[in-house]
Structures are given as structure tokens and as C-alpha cells.
Amino acid sequence: MALTDPLGDMLTRIRNGQQAKKDSVMSPASKLRARVLDVLQREGYIRGYSEEALGAHPGLRIELKYFEGQPAIKHVARVSKPG
């Protein structure tokens, strides 16, 4: 199944993972997603990310970050919608 909004999908995975207090989440890999994760890491919103296999396809393991048990990202939303 093709994703119509791959960046929105990754942001939703991050948001859902933090609400569930997970240490990390997986997302399919792409150059765009990796560049966005570079910015999130540089700005201190995630601990980091690494490339890992997601089944038969490349994936990204995103290490989530918390401060005193609270998610580092309080709110995330797309400013520009696809299409």
C-alpha cells in the first residue's frame, strides 16, 4: 500500500510512540524522513535514529526523548499539506 503522506506518517508514529511511552519507533526509510530526523535530533526533540531493516525494506529506528517522564515533543503538526 502506497502512503500519500510519508512525512505525516512518520510524525504520527513518533506522536503515538511517545503517547505509549515507547523508547523507540520504526518508520520506513527515505531521504526526506532522514533529513527531518536530522533536524529533530539537532534541535533536541529525539535522541537519535539509525537505519535498520523493516521487514524486507530499509527502515529507520527513531529513539524517542523524554524529560522527567514527559515527551520532548508536546505537539507536532504539518504546516503544509501534501497535494
Z-matrix of the N, CA and C atoms (Angstrom, degrees):
N
C 1 1.448
C 2 1.524 1 108.65
N 3 1.303 2 117.61 1 128.49
C 4 1.462 3 122.51 2 -179.76
C 5 1.530 4 110.13 3 -82.86
N 6 1.318 5 114.85 4 140.32
C 7 1.459 6 120.12 5 176.46
C 8 1.520 7 109.10 6 -88.15
N 9 1.320 8 117.39 7 135.83
C 10 1.458 9 119.91 8 177.13
C 11 1.525 10 111.05 9 -87.26
N 12 1.329 11 117.27 10 -19.88
C 13 1.465 12 121.52 11 -179.17
C 14 1.530 13 109.30 12 -138.92
N 15 1.341 14 118.06 13 78.62
C 16 1.462 15 120.08 14 -175.69
C 17 1.526 16 113.53 15 -62.92
N 18 1.320 17 117.78 16 -34.83
C 19 1.460 18 120.06 17 179.17
C 20 1.533 19 110.39 18 -69.78
N 21 1.323 20 116.67 19 -42.62
C 22 1.466 21 120.82 20 176.29
C 23 1.515 22 111.48 21 -61.09
N 24 1.338 23 116.73 22 -38.42
C 25 1.461 24 121.28 23 177.18
C 26 1.525 25 110.65 24 -61.10
N 27 1.328 26 117.96 25 -44.61
C 28 1.465 27 120.93 26 -179.74
C 29 1.531 28 110.73 27 -64.55
N 30 1.330 29 116.89 28 -43.26
C 31 1.461 30 119.90 29 179.78
C 32 1.526 31 111.10 30 -63.50
N 33 1.329 32 117.25 31 -37.27
C 34 1.465 33 121.21 32 176.96
C 35 1.520 34 110.68 33 -65.82
N 36 1.320 35 118.05 34 -40.28
C 37 1.469 36 120.96 35 177.41
C 38 1.528 37 110.66 36 -62.16
N 39 1.338 38 116.82 37 -41.23
C 40 1.464 39 120.60 38 178.23
C 41 1.527 40 109.84 39 -64.03
N 42 1.325 41 117.06 40 -48.15
C 43 1.468 42 121.45 41 -179.18
C 44 1.531 43 111.10 42 -60.51
N 45 1.331 44 117.46 43 -46.90
C 46 1.462 45 120.93 44 179.90
C 47 1.522 46 111.60 45 -65.07
N 48 1.333 47 117.00 46 -39.19
C 49 1.463 48 120.52 47 178.39
C 50 1.513 49 111.88 48 -63.30
N 51 1.322 50 117.30 49 -40.50
C 52 1.460 51 119.94 50 179.38
C 53 1.519 52 111.18 51 -70.34
N 54 1.314 53 118.65 52 -37.08
C 55 1.460 54 120.86 53 177.33
C 56 1.522 55 110.83 54 -64.23
N 57 1.343 56 116.94 55 -31.33
C 58 1.466 57 122.03 56 178.72
C 59 1.526 58 111.99 57 -89.37
N 60 1.354 59 117.52 58 3.93
C 61 1.475 60 123.80 59 178.39
C 62 1.529 61 112.33 60 60.70
N 63 1.326 62 117.63 61 33.86
C 64 1.468 63 121.33 62 177.98
C 65 1.521 64 110.26 63 -77.29
N 66 1.337 65 116.40 64 152.23
C 67 1.460 66 121.53 65 176.43
C 68 1.521 67 111.44 66 -76.16
N 69 1.346 68 115.93 67 -33.25
C 70 1.462 69 120.20 68 -178.37
C 71 1.522 70 109.91 69 -153.48
N 72 1.324 71 115.03 70 161.68
C 73 1.464 72 121.99 71 175.05
C 74 1.526 73 108.08 72 -134.84
N 75 1.322 74 116.42 73 158.92
C 76 1.462 75 122.46 74 177.92
C 77 1.527 76 109.60 75 -109.20
N 78 1.328 77 114.86 76 146.08
C 79 1.459 78 121.96 77 177.39
C 80 1.527 79 107.73 78 -144.60
N 81 1.330 80 118.16 79 145.75
C 82 1.462 81 118.82 80 174.32
C 83 1.528 82 110.31 81 -57.75
N 84 1.326 83 116.63 82 146.74
C 85 1.468 84 121.39 83 -175.97
C 86 1.522 85 111.76 84 -85.89
N 87 1.323 86 115.06 85 144.34
C 88 1.465 87 122.61 86 169.06
C 89 1.520 88 107.10 87 -158.78
N 90 1.318 89 116.19 88 160.99
C 91 1.469 90 119.90 89 179.13
C 92 1.524 91 110.84 90 -63.77
N 93 1.329 92 117.40 91 -40.19
C 94 1.464 93 121.37 92 179.83
C 95 1.527 94 110.68 93 -61.36
N 96 1.324 95 116.42 94 -48.39
C 97 1.469 96 120.12 95 -179.85
C 98 1.521 97 110.68 96 -61.15
N 99 1.329 98 117.31 97 -41.89
C 100 1.464 99 120.80 98 179.89
C 101 1.526 100 110.85 99 -62.79
N 102 1.329 101 118.13 100 -40.13
C 103 1.473 102 120.60 101 179.41
C 104 1.528 103 110.94 102 -66.66
N 105 1.329 104 117.39 103 -39.57
C 106 1.470 105 120.38 104 177.15
C 107 1.524 106 109.82 105 -65.24
N 108 1.331 107 117.09 106 -40.20
C 109 1.469 108 120.45 107 178.05
C 110 1.522 109 111.15 108 -66.04
N 111 1.338 110 117.83 109 -34.10
C 112 1.472 111 120.51 110 174.68
C 113 1.527 112 110.44 111 -57.67
N 114 1.325 113 116.30 112 -44.79
C 115 1.471 114 120.66 113 -179.93
C 116 1.525 115 110.26 114 -66.61
N 117 1.337 116 117.86 115 -45.22
C 118 1.468 117 120.62 116 179.68
C 119 1.527 118 111.23 117 -60.49
N 120 1.324 119 116.75 118 -38.08
C 121 1.464 120 120.35 119 178.68
C 122 1.530 121 110.62 120 -70.21
N 123 1.306 122 117.05 121 -46.19
C 124 1.467 123 121.04 122 -179.41
C 125 1.533 124 111.36 123 -60.58
N 126 1.328 125 117.07 124 -36.26
C 127 1.465 126 121.41 125 -179.07
C 128 1.530 127 112.68 126 -85.13
N 129 1.338 128 117.41 127 -3.80
C 130 1.459 129 121.00 128 174.03
C 131 1.517 130 116.23 129 88.80
N 132 1.340 131 118.12 130 18.75
C 133 1.457 132 120.56 131 -179.11
C 134 1.525 133 113.77 132 -90.72
N 135 1.332 134 117.59 133 -21.89
C 136 1.468 135 121.82 134 174.17
C 137 1.524 136 107.76 135 -131.69
N 138 1.351 137 115.99 136 157.04
C 139 1.467 138 119.55 137 177.87
C 140 1.516 139 111.06 138 -73.55
N 141 1.317 140 117.17 139 -31.54
C 142 1.454 141 121.27 140 -179.46
C 143 1.512 142 110.56 141 161.25
N 144 1.322 143 115.02 142 -173.94
C 145 1.462 144 120.75 143 176.61
C 146 1.517 145 108.73 144 -153.30
N 147 1.322 146 115.71 145 159.08
C 148 1.459 147 121.16 146 177.87
C 149 1.520 148 108.79 147 -144.66
N 150 1.325 149 115.11 148 156.14
C 151 1.461 150 120.06 149 177.55
C 152 1.519 151 109.12 150 -84.78
N 153 1.320 152 115.99 151 132.13
C 154 1.467 153 123.30 152 178.50
C 155 1.518 154 108.23 153 -144.97
N 156 1.314 155 115.62 154 159.75
C 157 1.461 156 119.78 155 176.29
C 158 1.525 157 109.46 156 -72.39
N 159 1.310 158 115.46 157 136.73
C 160 1.460 159 122.63 158 175.29
C 161 1.521 160 105.35 159 -118.72
N 162 1.331 161 115.43 160 84.25
C 163 1.451 162 120.12 161 -170.95
C 164 1.517 163 108.48 162 71.23
N 165 1.325 164 116.81 163 -127.07
C 166 1.466 165 121.20 164 179.62
C 167 1.530 166 112.18 165 -90.88
N 168 1.329 167 117.39 166 -0.32
C 169 1.463 168 121.82 167 -175.67
C 170 1.525 169 110.70 168 -115.62
N 171 1.338 170 117.26 169 157.74
C 172 1.468 171 119.34 170 176.94
C 173 1.526 172 110.42 171 -69.88
N 174 1.323 173 115.33 172 144.55
C 175 1.457 174 120.46 173 179.98
C 176 1.509 175 111.19 174 -137.75
N 177 1.317 176 115.56 175 172.77
C 178 1.457 177 122.58 176 177.86
C 179 1.527 178 108.60 177 -123.15
N 180 1.323 179 116.83 178 124.96
C 181 1.462 180 120.90 179 172.94
C 182 1.522 181 106.48 180 -92.95
N 183 1.318 182 116.27 181 118.90
C 184 1.462 183 122.83 182 -176.20
C 185 1.524 184 108.25 183 -103.38
N 186 1.329 185 116.15 184 118.19
C 187 1.466 186 122.26 185 -179.76
C 188 1.525 187 108.62 186 -86.76
N 189 1.331 188 116.10 187 113.00
C 190 1.457 189 121.31 188 -175.83
C 191 1.522 190 111.26 189 -78.75
N 192 1.321 191 115.76 190 156.06
C 193 1.462 192 121.26 191 -175.54
C 194 1.529 193 109.61 192 -123.66
N 195 1.338 194 115.51 193 140.94
C 196 1.460 195 122.41 194 179.70
C 197 1.523 196 109.51 195 -131.54
N 198 1.329 197 116.76 196 149.35
C 199 1.462 198 123.30 197 173.16
C 200 1.515 199 107.54 198 -120.56
N 201 1.328 200 116.46 199 117.58
C 202 1.466 201 122.43 200 -179.57
C 203 1.528 202 110.91 201 50.69
N 204 1.319 203 116.42 202 42.52
C 205 1.460 204 122.30 203 177.43
C 206 1.522 205 115.10 204 81.43
N 207 1.323 206 117.79 205 -3.86
C 208 1.467 207 121.47 206 179.99
C 209 1.528 208 109.72 207 -103.38
N 210 1.337 209 118.03 208 142.90
C 211 1.466 210 120.41 209 179.51
C 212 1.525 211 111.95 210 -58.92
N 213 1.324 212 116.79 211 141.62
C 214 1.465 213 121.53 212 177.21
C 215 1.529 214 110.65 213 -66.99
N 216 1.329 215 117.08 214 -28.90
C 217 1.464 216 121.68 215 177.71
C 218 1.522 217 107.33 216 -100.88
N 219 1.315 218 116.59 217 112.02
C 220 1.461 219 121.10 218 -179.65
C 221 1.527 220 111.55 219 -84.28
N 222 1.329 221 116.83 220 -35.72
C 223 1.464 222 121.26 221 -179.09
C 224 1.527 223 108.08 222 -149.99
N 225 1.300 224 116.30 223 136.12
C 226 1.463 225 120.50 224 176.00
C 227 1.530 226 107.68 225 -138.67
N 228 1.328 227 115.63 226 133.05
C 229 1.465 228 120.87 227 179.27
C 230 1.520 229 108.71 228 -151.57
N 231 1.314 230 115.47 229 150.96
C 232 1.468 231 120.42 230 176.48
C 233 1.516 232 109.14 231 -78.57
N 234 1.312 233 116.06 232 135.22
C 235 1.457 234 120.81 233 176.25
C 236 1.523 235 109.30 234 -84.85
N 237 1.322 236 116.67 235 -39.61
C 238 1.453 237 122.55 236 179.76
C 239 1.519 238 108.54 237 -113.57
N 240 1.313 239 117.14 238 130.65
C 241 1.458 240 121.51 239 -179.42
C 242 1.530 241 110.02 240 -94.33
N 243 1.348 242 116.79 241 149.87
C 244 1.464 243 118.85 242 178.71
C 245 1.527 244 111.09 243 -66.53
N 246 1.327 245 115.34 244 150.01
C 247 1.453 246 120.00 245 174.55
C 248 1.424 247 114.88 246 99.71
